[in-house]
Amino acid sequence: MELHVKSYEMLSKDVLFNIICERINVFVVEQQCSYQEVDSIDKQALHVFYKNGETIVAYTRI
């Protein structure tokens, strides 16, 4: 596994898309929380994630 720490500007479109999909899966679908998942904090945060090959296996934003 490989650790990545990136600003919003450093994220590729594909990685950002995968991050957003997983956040929606976990927080909106699985936890049944209806709220806006993507917000302005994404542009200010550091995005920290582990990848196993091309798959993101863990994620948080700081």
N, C-alpha and C positions, 0 to 999 in steps of 0.2 A: 504494500500500500504506500501511497505517496501523499504527503501533506502539502496543501496549497493554501496560501494566504494572499488574497488579491483585493485590490480596490475595485469599485464598480467599473472604472475605465479599463482595467486590465482583463476583465472577464470577456471571453469570446461570446458571441451570440448563442452558440450551441450550449456552452456551459451554463450561461444565465438561464436559458430555456429549461435545461434539465433541473437546475436548482429550483426554479419557480414551480415546475411540475411536481417535484417531490414535496415542496412545502405545501402546495395545495392538497396533494394526496394525504399527507400526515395531518395537517391542521384543519382543513376544511372538510374533507371526505371522511377520514377515519375518526376524527374527534367531533365531527358534526358541528363545527363552529362556523357559523355564517358571518364572516367579516372580510373586509378587504385585506387580502394577503400581500399584495404588492403595494408598497408605499414609498414615500420620499426618503425614508431611512435607508433604503437599498443603495441610493446614490452616495450616501455619506459613510456607510458602514464598510468595515473590512469583512470579506467573505472568506470563511475558513472551512475547508473541506478536505476529506480524504477521498482519494480515487483508487480503485482497484482496477487496473487497466483503464478502460474508458468509463467505468461505472462509478458514480459518486455514491459512497457508502456511508458517509457521515457529513453533516453540515451544521454550521451555525454562523450567525453574523454578529459582529461586535461593533 
